[in-house]
Amino acid sequence: MPAKIKKVSDEELEVQRQFAHKVNELTSKRYSSKPLACVVTYGCQQNVADSEHIKGMLEAMGYGFTEERTEAKLIIFNTCAVREHAEDRVFGNVGALKKYKLANPDVVIALCGCMMQQQHIAEKIKKSFPFVDLVFGTHVVYKVPELIYSALTKNRRVFELPDVDGVIAEGIPVKRDNDKKAWIPIMYGCNNFCSYCIVPYVRGRERSREVEDVVAEFKSLVDDGYKEITLLGQNVNSYGKDLEPKVSFSELLCMLNELDGDFRIRFMTSHPKDCTKELIETMAECDKVATHLHLPFQSGNDRVLKAMNRSYTREKYLSLINYAKELMGDELSITSDIIVGFPGETYEEFCDTKSLVEEIKATSLFTFIYSARKGTPAAEMDDPVPYEEKSKWMRELLALQERISGEQMALHKGKVFKCFVYGKGKQGDNYLAARTDGNLIIEFVGDEGLIGTFQKIKVTEPLTYVMLGELERNDL
């Protein structure tokens, strides 16, 4: 690997395995029954993947798991720093544990993730939450056994927040939340520095996993019966640029598509500045790659995009979408992210965003009112539009997208889709929920034994954000 990417050595991983053994021995003596851990995850799928690795290491340390915090001897909050609301939830939920900690001093409370990688947040935890025992950042997840051992044996609080660009650790145990659907991080960090985003500061620079490691993990999941596997990265389109020899994300998708087995490949997130025609062609040509493109545009106005440091224009974005529609047609499903009320944005500029929404006709959008992040350039920009006005704009956008989503769903009435049945539905006790290749949700009446399988489902009634269907004769 290039010198700038540090890979955790086998010797260091062995050290962590030894610490896991020490924790197991310690807790076996300290507790009369298996200690339980509660891992609470906020934020994106990358955080979910990190939590699965944390739980894998905890399992190796002898912990069982519970979702009830007041049953746990170890409580870990894996935090998100993307928006203020997520941070406020963390502070509130951690604060609520103060009485529990006072009544149970042997309980270890730990905080990790993106929030903790910010110095001002770590200082706030140190000063205002003295009952928190362990704080660690995004770059030392592989050291969880050592950090837990320190928290259990040293009569002091443990803060492990190195200011580095991060490392890649292979071979960490994983306890997955689902036995048919899985996440695989293929790269970490971000080099884009969008002016509103804290992620490059808390996740470090882009660093790709080696191709053989990704392929080996993917193949292992397929062999274990996983059906939907999502490749993760802050910007998957940049995968492989730091490897030697270089490998493009499209080439990686082709390699995975060629593996034997009945499975579906998803990925997120793509960045328009790095999204290529090659990637779109790969999506169209590879039968196991989902025809769902999540391509955040954030704003439909070029001045705002420049202020956001997004490095593309409205015209460039539309050219990508139109090319994808040309190659994949009705099979393509588009989703996107939008920020409403970026500092200095006018209503007229916001209307450019609405017109772009009207033009691309996404099946759904993830919309957010701008949230200032300390340490980012946007946090220092003039922001004269009051929150109440931005909320009004947001309501306009949601009403527009609700209409478009309903129209898009209506196009599928009577169609039959190959769907992955991923869980119980919300339409009634006997409903199951399934996802099409294009990431559309269909709910249908069926036996729970179908969960985790591919089924053919006919759409009978399109709603706004979900469709109702019925099971077809299955010959998949």
C-alpha positions as CSV (number, residue, x, y, z in Angstrom):
1,M,0.0,0.0,0.0
2,P,1.2,3.6,-0.5
3,A,3.2,4.9,2.5
4,K,0.6,7.5,3.4
5,I,-1.9,4.7,4.4
6,K,-1.0,2.9,7.5
7,K,-2.3,-0.6,7.9
8,V,-2.5,-2.1,11.4
9,S,0.1,-4.8,11.8
10,D,-0.6,-8.4,12.6
11,E,1.4,-7.9,15.8
12,E,-0.8,-5.1,16.9
13,L,-3.9,-7.1,16.2
14,E,-2.5,-9.9,18.2
15,V,-1.9,-7.5,21.1
16,Q,-5.6,-6.6,20.9
17,R,-6.6,-10.3,21.0
18,Q,-4.6,-10.7,24.1
19,F,-6.4,-7.7,25.7
20,A,-9.7,-9.3,24.7
21,H,-8.6,-12.5,26.6
22,K,-7.6,-10.4,29.6
23,V,-11.0,-8.6,29.7
24,N,-12.7,-12.0,29.5
25,E,-10.8,-13.3,32.4
26,L,-11.4,-10.1,34.4
27,T,-15.2,-10.0,33.9
28,S,-15.5,-13.7,34.6
29,K,-14.1,-13.1,38.0
30,R,-15.9,-9.9,38.6
31,Y,-19.5,-10.9,37.6
32,S,-21.5,-14.0,38.5
33,S,-23.0,-14.2,35.1
34,K,-22.1,-13.1,31.5
35,P,-21.9,-9.3,31.5
36,L,-24.1,-7.5,29.0
37,A,-23.2,-4.7,26.7
38,C,-25.5,-2.1,25.1
39,V,-24.2,-0.5,21.9
40,V,-26.3,2.5,20.8
41,T,-25.5,3.8,17.2
42,Y,-26.3,7.2,15.7
43,G,-25.8,8.4,12.2
44,C,-24.8,6.8,8.9
45,Q,-24.3,3.3,7.7
46,Q,-20.5,3.7,8.3
47,N,-21.3,4.1,12.0
48,V,-23.5,1.0,11.8
49,A,-20.6,-0.9,10.3
50,D,-18.2,0.4,13.0
51,S,-20.6,-0.7,15.7
52,E,-20.8,-4.2,14.2
53,H,-17.0,-4.4,14.5
54,I,-17.2,-3.0,18.1
55,K,-19.7,-5.7,19.0
56,G,-17.5,-8.4,17.3
57,M,-14.7,-7.4,19.6
58,L,-17.0,-7.2,22.7
59,E,-18.2,-10.7,21.9
60,A,-14.6,-11.9,21.8
61,M,-14.2,-10.3,25.3
62,G,-17.0,-12.4,26.7
63,Y,-19.9,-9.9,26.6
64,G,-23.5,-10.7,25.7
65,F,-25.8,-8.0,24.4
66,T,-28.9,-6.2,25.4
67,E,-30.9,-3.2,24.1
68,E,-31.9,-2.2,27.6
69,R,-29.3,0.2,29.0
70,T,-30.2,-0.5,32.6
71,E,-29.4,-4.2,32.1
72,A,-25.9,-3.4,30.8
73,K,-22.5,-3.5,32.5
74,L,-21.0,-1.7,29.5
75,I,-22.8,1.1,27.5
76,I,-21.3,2.5,24.4
77,F,-22.7,5.4,22.4
78,N,-21.3,5.5,18.8
79,T,-22.0,9.1,17.9
80,C,-22.7,11.2,14.8
81,A,-21.5,14.8,14.2
82,V,-23.2,15.6,10.9
83,R,-26.1,17.6,12.4
84,E,-26.7,19.4,15.7
85,H,-29.9,17.4,16.4
86,A,-27.9,14.2,16.5
87,E,-25.4,15.7,19.0
88,D,-28.2,17.0,21.2
89,R,-29.7,13.5,21.3
90,V,-26.4,12.1,22.5
91,F,-26.0,14.6,25.3
92,G,-29.6,14.0,26.4
93,N,-29.3,10.2,26.4
94,V,-25.9,10.2,28.1
95,G,-27.1,12.7,30.8
96,A,-30.0,10.4,31.5
97,L,-27.6,7.7,32.7
98,K,-26.1,9.8,35.5
99,K,-28.4,8.3,38.2
100,Y,-27.9,4.7,36.9
101,K,-24.1,5.2,37.0
102,L,-24.2,6.6,40.6
103,A,-26.3,3.6,41.7
104,N,-24.1,1.1,39.7
105,P,-20.5,2.4,39.8
106,D,-19.1,-0.7,38.2
107,V,-21.0,0.1,35.0
108,V,-18.7,1.4,32.2
109,I,-20.1,4.2,30.0
110,A,-18.2,4.9,26.8
111,L,-18.6,7.4,24.0
112,C,-17.0,7.0,20.5
113,G,-17.5,8.0,16.9
114,C,-17.4,11.3,15.0
115,M,-18.6,13.6,17.8
116,M,-15.8,12.5,20.0
117,Q,-13.2,13.3,17.3
118,Q,-14.0,17.0,17.8
119,Q,-11.9,18.6,20.5
120,H,-14.6,20.9,21.8
121,I,-17.0,18.0,22.2
122,A,-14.4,15.9,24.0
123,E,-13.7,18.8,26.4
124,K,-17.4,19.2,27.1
125,I,-17.6,15.5,28.0
126,K,-14.6,15.8,30.2
127,K,-16.0,18.8,32.1
128,S,-19.8,18.2,32.1
129,F,-20.1,14.4,32.1
130,P,-17.7,13.2,34.8
131,F,-19.4,9.8,35.0
132,V,-18.4,8.9,31.4
133,D,-15.5,6.5,31.8
134,L,-14.1,6.1,28.3
135,V,-14.0,8.3,25.2
136,F,-12.3,7.2,22.0
137,G,-12.3,8.5,18.4
138,T,-12.9,7.1,14.9
139,H,-9.2,6.1,14.3
140,V,-8.8,3.7,17.2
141,V,-11.8,1.4,16.9
142,Y,-9.5,-1.6,16.5
143,K,-8.1,-0.9,20.0
144,V,-11.4,-1.4,21.8
145,P,-10.2,-4.4,23.8
146,E,-7.2,-2.5,25.2
147,L,-9.4,0.6,25.9
148,I,-12.1,-1.5,27.7
149,Y,-9.3,-3.2,29.7
150,S,-7.9,0.2,30.7
151,A,-11.4,1.5,31.7
152,L,-11.9,-1.6,33.9
153,T,-8.6,-1.7,35.6
154,K,-7.3,1.9,35.9
155,N,-8.7,4.3,38.5
156,R,-9.0,7.1,36.0
157,R,-11.0,8.1,32.9
158,V,-9.6,7.1,29.5
159,F,-9.5,9.5,26.6
160,E,-8.0,8.1,23.4
161,L,-8.4,10.7,20.6
162,P,-5.3,10.7,18.4
163,D,-5.1,13.5,15.8
164,V,-4.1,11.3,12.8
165,D,-5.5,10.6,9.4
166,G,-6.5,7.1,10.5
167,V,-5.5,3.5,9.7
168,I,-6.9,0.4,8.1
169,A,-7.3,-2.6,10.3
170,E,-8.2,-6.0,8.7
171,G,-9.3,-9.1,10.5
172,I,-11.3,-7.4,13.3
173,P,-14.2,-9.7,14.3
174,V,-17.7,-8.6,13.2
175,K,-21.0,-9.3,14.9
176,R,-23.5,-8.4,12.1
177,D,-27.0,-7.2,12.9
178,N,-28.6,-9.2,10.1
179,D,-27.8,-12.7,8.8
180,K,-28.8,-11.9,5.1
181,K,-28.0,-8.2,4.7
182,A,-24.5,-6.8,5.3
183,W,-22.4,-3.7,5.1
184,I,-18.8,-3.7,3.8
185,P,-16.7,-0.5,4.2
186,I,-14.4,-0.4,1.2
187,M,-12.7,2.9,2.1
188,Y,-12.6,5.4,5.0
189,G,-12.4,9.2,5.2
190,C,-13.0,12.0,2.7
191,N,-10.9,14.5,0.7
192,N,-13.7,16.7,-0.5
193,F,-14.0,19.3,2.3
194,C,-17.5,20.5,1.4
195,S,-17.7,23.8,3.3
196,Y,-20.6,22.7,5.5
197,C,-19.3,19.2,6.4
198,I,-17.3,18.0,9.4
199,V,-16.7,14.5,8.1
200,P,-13.1,15.1,6.7
201,Y,-12.1,16.5,10.0
202,V,-13.4,13.6,12.1
203,R,-12.8,10.7,9.6
204,G,-9.5,11.8,8.1
205,R,-8.3,11.5,4.6
206,E,-9.5,9.0,2.1
207,R,-7.9,5.6,2.4
208,S,-8.9,2.5,0.4
209,R,-8.9,-1.1,1.5
210,E,-6.9,-3.4,-0.7
211,V,-8.9,-5.1,-3.4
212,E,-8.1,-8.6,-2.2
213,D,-9.3,-7.8,1.3
214,V,-12.7,-6.4,0.0
215,V,-13.2,-9.3,-2.4
216,A,-12.3,-11.9,0.3
217,E,-14.8,-10.4,2.8
218,F,-17.5,-10.1,0.1
219,K,-17.0,-13.7,-1.0
220,S,-17.1,-14.9,2.6
221,L,-20.5,-13.2,3.0
222,V,-21.9,-14.7,-0.2
223,D,-20.7,-18.2,0.9
224,D,-22.5,-17.6,4.3
225,G,-25.8,-16.9,2.5
226,Y,-25.9,-13.1,2.5
227,K,-28.2,-11.8,-0.2
228,E,-27.8,-8.0,-0.1
229,I,-24.4,-6.5,0.4
230,T,-23.8,-2.8,0.5
231,L,-20.4,-1.3,-0.2
232,L,-19.7,1.8,2.0
233,G,-17.5,4.9,1.7
234,Q,-17.9,8.6,2.3
235,N,-17.3,8.8,-1.5
236,V,-17.1,5.3,-3.1
237,N,-16.3,6.9,-6.5
238,S,-12.9,7.7,-5.1
239,Y,-12.1,4.1,-4.2
240,G,-8.7,2.8,-5.4
241,K,-7.1,6.2,-6.3
242,D,-4.7,5.7,-3.4
243,L,-3.9,2.1,-4.2
244,E,-0.9,0.9,-6.2
245,P,-1.7,-0.3,-8.8
246,K,-4.8,2.0,-9.0
247,V,-8.2,0.3,-9.2
248,S,-11.4,2.1,-10.0
249,F,-14.6,1.6,-8.2
250,S,-16.2,0.4,-11.4
251,E,-13.5,-2.3,-11.7
252,L,-14.2,-3.4,-8.2
253,L,-17.9,-3.7,-8.9
254,C,-17.1,-5.8,-12.0
255,M,-14.9,-8.2,-9.9
256,L,-17.6,-8.6,-7.3
257,N,-20.3,-9.1,-9.9
258,E,-18.4,-12.0,-11.4
259,L,-18.5,-14.0,-8.2
260,D,-20.8,-17.0,-8.1
261,G,-24.0,-16.8,-6.1
262,D,-27.4,-15.2,-6.0
263,F,-26.9,-11.8,-4.4
264,R,-27.3,-8.1,-5.0
265,I,-24.7,-5.4,-4.7
266,R,-25.5,-1.9,-3.4
267,F,-23.3,1.0,-2.7
268,M,-23.2,4.4,-1.1
269,T,-22.4,7.2,-1.2
270,S,-21.5,8.6,-4.6
271,H,-20.2,12.2,-5.2
272,P,-21.3,13.9,-8.4
273,K,-17.8,15.4,-9.0
274,D,-16.3,11.9,-9.1
275,C,-19.3,9.9,-10.5
276,T,-18.2,8.8,-14.0
277,K,-19.9,7.5,-17.1
278,E,-17.9,4.3,-16.5
279,L,-19.7,3.8,-13.2
280,I,-23.1,4.3,-14.8
281,E,-22.2,1.9,-17.6
282,T,-21.1,-0.7,-15.0
283,M,-24.4,-0.4,-13.2
284,A,-26.3,-1.0,-16.4
285,E,-24.1,-3.9,-17.5
286,C,-23.6,-5.8,-14.3
287,D,-26.7,-7.9,-13.5
288,K,-26.0,-8.1,-9.7
289,V,-25.4,-4.4,-9.2
290,A,-28.6,-2.6,-8.1
291,T,-30.0,0.0,-10.4
292,H,-30.3,2.5,-7.6
293,L,-28.2,5.6,-7.7
294,H,-28.0,7.7,-4.6
295,L,-26.3,10.8,-5.9
296,P,-26.6,13.8,-3.5
297,F,-26.8,17.2,-5.3
298,Q,-27.5,19.4,-2.1
299,S,-28.5,22.4,-4.2
300,G,-29.8,23.2,-7.7
301,N,-28.1,26.6,-7.9
302,D,-24.5,27.0,-9.2
303,R,-23.6,29.9,-6.9
304,V,-24.7,27.9,-3.8
305,L,-22.9,24.8,-5.0
306,K,-19.7,26.8,-5.4
307,A,-20.1,28.2,-1.9
308,M,-20.6,24.7,-0.7
309,N,-17.3,23.7,-2.4
310,R,-19.1,20.9,-4.2
311,S,-17.0,21.1,-7.4
312,Y,-19.7,20.5,-10.0
313,T,-22.5,22.4,-11.6
314,R,-26.2,21.8,-12.0
315,E,-25.5,21.0,-15.7
316,K,-22.9,18.4,-14.8
317,Y,-25.2,16.8,-12.3
318,L,-28.1,16.6,-14.8
319,S,-25.8,15.2,-17.5
320,L,-25.0,12.3,-15.2
321,I,-28.7,11.7,-14.3
322,N,-29.8,11.8,-17.9
323,Y,-27.1,9.4,-19.0
324,A,-28.1,7.0,-16.2
325,K,-31.7,7.2,-17.3
326,E,-30.7,6.7,-21.0
327,L,-28.9,3.4,-20.1
328,M,-31.2,2.0,-17.4
329,G,-34.6,3.5,-18.2
330,D,-37.5,2.6,-15.9
331,E,-35.3,0.2,-13.9
332,L,-33.3,3.2,-12.5
333,S,-34.2,4.6,-9.1
334,I,-32.7,8.0,-8.1
335,T,-32.4,9.3,-4.6
336,S,-30.5,12.4,-3.4
337,D,-29.7,14.7,-0.4
338,I,-30.6,18.3,-0.2
339,I,-29.6,21.1,2.2
340,V,-32.2,23.8,2.6
341,G,-31.1,27.3,3.8
342,F,-27.4,27.1,3.3
343,P,-25.8,30.4,4.6
344,G,-26.6,33.2,2.1
345,E,-29.0,31.2,0.1
346,T,-31.9,33.3,-1.2
347,Y,-35.4,32.1,-1.9
348,E,-34.8,32.5,-5.7
349,E,-31.8,30.2,-5.4
350,F,-33.8,27.7,-3.3
351,C,-36.3,27.7,-6.2
352,D,-33.5,26.5,-8.5
353,T,-33.3,23.5,-6.1
354,K,-37.1,22.9,-6.5
355,S,-36.8,23.1,-10.3
356,L,-34.0,20.5,-10.2
357,V,-36.1,18.2,-8.0
358,E,-38.9,18.6,-10.6
359,E,-36.5,17.7,-13.4
360,I,-34.7,14.6,-12.0
361,K,-37.9,13.0,-10.5
362,A,-36.2,11.2,-7.7
363,T,-38.2,8.4,-5.9
364,S,-37.3,9.9,-2.6
365,L,-35.1,12.6,-1.1
366,F,-33.2,13.1,2.2
367,T,-33.7,16.7,3.1
368,F,-32.2,18.7,5.9
369,I,-32.2,22.3,7.1
370,Y,-28.7,23.6,7.2
371,S,-27.0,22.9,10.5
372,A,-23.8,24.8,11.4
373,R,-20.8,22.6,12.3
374,K,-18.1,24.3,14.4
375,G,-14.8,24.2,12.5
376,T,-16.2,24.3,9.0
377,P,-16.0,27.3,6.7
378,A,-19.7,27.5,6.3
379,A,-20.1,28.1,10.1
380,E,-18.3,31.4,9.6
381,M,-20.5,32.6,6.7
382,D,-23.3,35.2,7.1
383,D,-26.6,33.4,7.5
384,P,-29.3,36.1,7.5
385,V,-32.4,33.9,6.7
386,P,-34.2,33.0,9.9
387,Y,-34.9,29.4,10.8
388,E,-38.6,29.9,10.5
389,E,-38.2,31.0,6.9
390,K,-36.0,28.0,6.1
391,S,-38.7,25.8,7.6
392,K,-41.2,27.3,5.3
393,W,-38.9,26.5,2.3
394,M,-38.5,22.9,3.6
395,R,-42.3,22.4,3.7
396,E,-42.5,23.6,0.1
397,L,-39.8,21.1,-0.9
398,L,-41.4,18.2,1.0
399,A,-44.8,18.9,-0.6
400,L,-43.2,18.9,-4.1
401,Q,-41.3,15.7,-3.5
402,E,-44.4,14.0,-2.0
403,R,-46.3,14.7,-5.3
404,I,-43.4,13.5,-7.4
405,S,-42.9,10.3,-5.3
406,G,-46.5,9.5,-5.7
407,E,-46.3,10.0,-9.4
408,Q,-43.2,7.8,-9.7
409,M,-44.7,5.0,-7.6
410,A,-47.9,5.1,-9.8
411,L,-45.8,4.2,-12.8
412,H,-45.1,0.7,-11.4
413,K,-48.7,-0.5,-10.9
414,G,-49.1,-4.0,-12.3
415,K,-45.3,-4.6,-12.6
416,V,-43.5,-7.6,-11.2
417,F,-40.2,-7.1,-9.4
418,K,-37.6,-9.4,-8.1
419,C,-37.4,-8.3,-4.4
420,F,-35.3,-9.0,-1.4
421,V,-37.6,-9.6,1.6
422,Y,-35.8,-7.9,4.4
423,G,-38.3,-7.8,7.4
424,K,-41.7,-7.3,8.7
425,G,-43.9,-4.6,7.2
426,K,-45.7,-1.7,8.7
427,Q,-49.1,-2.0,6.9
428,G,-50.3,-4.8,9.3
429,D,-49.2,-7.7,11.4
430,N,-49.1,-10.2,8.6
431,Y,-47.3,-7.9,6.1
432,L,-43.6,-8.3,5.0
433,A,-41.4,-5.6,3.6
434,A,-39.3,-6.2,0.4
435,R,-36.9,-4.0,-1.6
436,T,-36.7,-3.9,-5.4
437,D,-33.5,-3.7,-7.3
438,G,-34.1,0.0,-7.5
439,N,-34.5,0.3,-3.7
440,L,-38.3,0.8,-3.8
441,I,-40.2,-0.8,-0.9
442,I,-43.2,-3.2,-1.5
443,E,-45.2,-4.6,1.4
444,F,-47.2,-7.8,0.9
445,V,-48.9,-10.5,2.9
446,G,-46.6,-13.4,3.5
447,D,-45.0,-15.9,5.8
448,E,-42.1,-14.7,7.9
449,G,-40.1,-17.6,6.6
450,L,-39.6,-15.6,3.4
451,I,-37.5,-13.0,5.2
452,G,-34.0,-13.1,3.8
453,T,-35.0,-14.5,0.4
454,F,-35.6,-13.1,-3.1
455,Q,-39.2,-13.3,-4.3
456,K,-41.2,-12.1,-7.3
457,I,-43.8,-9.5,-6.2
458,K,-46.5,-7.8,-8.3
459,V,-47.4,-4.3,-7.4
460,T,-51.1,-4.0,-6.8
461,E,-51.5,-0.5,-5.2
462,P,-48.8,2.2,-5.4
463,L,-48.8,4.6,-2.4
464,T,-46.6,7.7,-1.9
465,Y,-43.4,6.2,-0.5
466,V,-44.2,2.5,-0.5
467,M,-46.2,0.1,-2.7
468,L,-48.5,-2.7,-1.8
469,G,-48.1,-6.0,-3.7
470,E,-48.8,-9.7,-3.8
471,L,-46.5,-12.7,-4.0
472,E,-46.1,-14.2,-7.5
473,R,-45.3,-17.8,-8.3
474,N,-41.6,-17.9,-7.5
475,D,-39.2,-19.6,-9.9
476,L,-36.1,-17.5,-9.0
